[in-house]
Amino acid sequence: MTRKLFLAAAVLAFVSLAVAGNKAKTYGVVLGSPTVAGEATLKPGEYKVRADGPDVVFTNVRTLETCTVPVKIETATKKHEATAVKTVVQNGRNVLLAIDLGGTDETLEFEVR
């Protein structure tokens, strides 16, 4: 009986680790004003950013609203020291160009319209 219980606990622990290992890493960014990302406009606030294949998912930390935007993932020559947001002002509005993902060599590049 204890052997079966131990085996069941071991299987549960292994499955839990496997599921946790498949979670995509998220990065925190803060937008101080409305910002255009692709075709979406993000409200000012704190967001969690998660790459999901050819898209990035922005989740507003306060409201939990999500927004999915197409993205191109580029590889830099060295790791980024911190997560950094790169924007430009176009026609009086902030436009998101890229996000450097801290601790990685990845940069999320957004289409500018």
Phi, psi and chi 1 to 4 in degrees:
 res  aa     phi    psi   chi1   chi2   chi3   chi4
   1 MET       -  -47.4  178.0   81.4  169.7      -
   2 THR   -66.6  -30.4   57.8      -      -      -
   3 ARG   -66.4  -42.7 -173.1  174.4 -174.8 -179.1
   4 LYS   -64.6  -39.6  -73.4 -177.4 -178.5  179.6
   5 LEU   -64.1  -43.7 -174.4   58.8      -      -
   6 PHE   -62.5  -44.7  175.3   75.5      -      -
   7 LEU   -62.2  -42.3 -177.2   58.6      -      -
   8 ALA   -63.6  -41.2      -      -      -      -
   9 ALA   -65.4  -39.5      -      -      -      -
  10 ALA   -65.1  -42.1      -      -      -      -
  11 VAL   -64.5  -43.5  168.4      -      -      -
  12 LEU   -61.4  -43.2 -179.2   61.4      -      -
  13 ALA   -62.7  -42.3      -      -      -      -
  14 PHE   -64.0  -44.7  178.4   74.0      -      -
  15 VAL   -63.0  -41.0  169.5      -      -      -
  16 SER   -61.7  -42.4  -63.5      -      -      -
  17 LEU   -66.1  -39.7  -73.2  174.6      -      -
  18 ALA   -64.0  -43.1      -      -      -      -
  19 VAL   -65.6  -44.1  169.4      -      -      -
  20 ALA   -64.0  -34.7      -      -      -      -
  21 GLY   -68.6  -23.5      -      -      -      -
  22 ASN   -85.7   -5.3  -73.6  -23.3      -      -
  23 LYS   -70.0  130.3 -106.7 -173.4  173.6  177.4
  24 ALA   -72.8  142.9      -      -      -      -
  25 LYS   -73.0  141.4 -176.5  161.1  171.3   68.4
  26 THR  -111.2  154.9   60.3      -      -      -
  27 TYR  -128.9  143.7  -60.8   85.2      -      -
  28 GLY   -95.7  135.7      -      -      -      -
  29 VAL  -136.7  153.3  -61.8      -      -      -
  30 VAL  -122.6  129.3  176.1      -      -      -
  31 LEU  -109.7  123.2  -58.2  175.1      -      -
  32 GLY   -84.0  -15.1      -      -      -      -
  33 SER  -150.3  166.9   58.7      -      -      -
  34 PRO   -53.6  134.5  -24.6   34.0      -      -
  35 THR  -134.3  132.1  -56.9      -      -      -
  36 VAL   -86.1  127.1  175.6      -      -      -
  37 ALA  -125.5  108.0      -      -      -      -
  38 GLY    63.4 -121.7      -      -      -      -
  39 GLU   -99.0   -0.4  -66.3 -174.4    8.7      -
  40 ALA   -99.5  152.5      -      -      -      -
  41 THR  -114.7  119.6  -59.3      -      -      -
  42 LEU   -92.2  135.3  -59.3  168.6      -      -
  43 LYS   -73.5  157.0  -63.5  175.3 -175.4  174.6
  44 PRO   -59.1  144.4  -18.1   28.2      -      -
  45 GLY   150.3 -175.9      -      -      -      -
  46 GLU   -95.5  134.3 -178.3  178.9   -6.6      -
  47 TYR  -128.0  149.3  -71.2   85.6      -      -
  48 LYS   -98.2  133.7  -66.7  -69.3 -179.8 -171.9
  49 VAL  -116.2  131.2  178.1      -      -      -
  50 ARG  -137.0  125.2  174.9  179.2   48.4   87.5
  51 ALA   -74.3  135.3      -      -      -      -
  52 ASP  -137.9   81.0 -173.5   18.4      -      -
  53 GLY    68.1 -127.0      -      -      -      -
  54 PRO   -82.5    6.1   31.0  -35.5      -      -
  55 ASP  -123.3  164.6  -61.8  -39.2      -      -
  56 VAL  -123.6  140.3   65.9      -      -      -
  57 VAL  -109.4  121.8  179.1      -      -      -
  58 PHE   -97.5  127.6  -70.4   90.2      -      -
  59 THR  -120.6  118.4  -57.0      -      -      -
  60 ASN   -68.5  122.9 -174.7  -61.8      -      -
  61 VAL   -63.5  -35.9  172.8      -      -      -
  62 ARG   -79.8  -46.6 -171.6  177.1   56.3   78.3
  63 THR   -97.0  -14.9   65.7      -      -      -
  64 LEU    65.6   12.7  -59.8 -179.8      -      -
  65 GLU   -68.0  142.0  -69.7  179.0   46.8      -
  66 THR  -116.7  155.4   62.0      -      -      -
  67 CYS  -144.7  127.8  179.5      -      -      -
  68 THR  -106.9  130.1  -57.3      -      -      -
  69 VAL  -132.5  135.1  179.0      -      -      -
  70 PRO   -62.4  146.0  -15.4   24.9      -      -
  71 VAL  -146.7  153.5   69.7      -      -      -
  72 LYS  -111.4  127.3 -178.6  178.3  175.9 -175.3
  73 ILE   -97.3  119.2  -59.3  175.4      -      -
  74 GLU  -107.5  152.3  -70.8  -66.9  -32.8      -
  75 THR  -107.3  125.0  -56.6      -      -      -
  76 ALA   -84.5  170.1      -      -      -      -
  77 THR   -78.4  -19.3   56.4      -      -      -
  78 LYS  -145.6  165.5   63.6  178.0 -174.6  170.7
  79 LYS   -69.4  144.5  -74.1 -172.2  176.3 -176.5
  80 HIS   -79.3  135.4  -55.9  -65.9      -      -
  81 GLU   -70.1  -34.8  -69.0 -177.1   22.8      -
  82 ALA  -145.8  160.7      -      -      -      -
  83 THR   -73.3  129.2  -60.4      -      -      -
  84 ALA  -135.8  137.3      -      -      -      -
  85 VAL  -100.5  130.9  176.2      -      -      -
  86 LYS  -114.3  120.0  -61.0  174.9 -176.7  175.3
  87 THR  -128.1  166.4   60.6      -      -      -
  88 VAL  -141.5  151.4   64.6      -      -      -
  89 VAL   -94.1  122.2  176.5      -      -      -
  90 GLN  -129.4  125.3  -87.7 -173.1  -10.3      -
  91 ASN    52.7   38.1  -60.5  -35.9      -      -
  92 GLY    79.2    9.7      -      -      -      -
  93 ARG  -130.7  147.6   36.4 -177.3 -145.5  158.5
  94 ASN   -74.5  132.3  -73.8  -28.1      -      -
  95 VAL  -122.8  128.1  177.1      -      -      -
  96 LEU   -77.4  122.2 -175.9   58.0      -      -
  97 LEU   -94.1  -48.5  -62.1  177.3      -      -
  98 ALA  -160.8  161.3      -      -      -      -
  99 ILE  -131.2  119.9  -60.3  174.5      -      -
 100 ASP   -82.2  128.0  -66.0  -23.8      -      -
 101 LEU   -91.4  110.8  -59.3  179.2      -      -
 102 GLY   -57.6  137.8      -      -      -      -
 103 GLY    82.4    0.1      -      -      -      -
 104 THR  -129.5  175.0   74.6      -      -      -
 105 ASP  -103.0   17.5   59.7   -3.4      -      -
 106 GLU   -97.7  140.7  -66.6 -178.9  -22.1      -
 107 THR  -126.1  128.6  -61.0      -      -      -
 108 LEU   -90.0  118.7  -53.9  176.4      -      -
 109 GLU  -108.6  133.2  -66.0 -174.3  -10.1      -
 110 PHE  -106.4  147.4  -62.6   86.0      -      -
 111 GLU   -73.2  130.9 -175.9  175.5  -22.4      -
 112 VAL  -100.6  127.9  177.3      -      -      -
 113 ARG  -113.3      -  -65.3  179.3 -179.7 -116.6
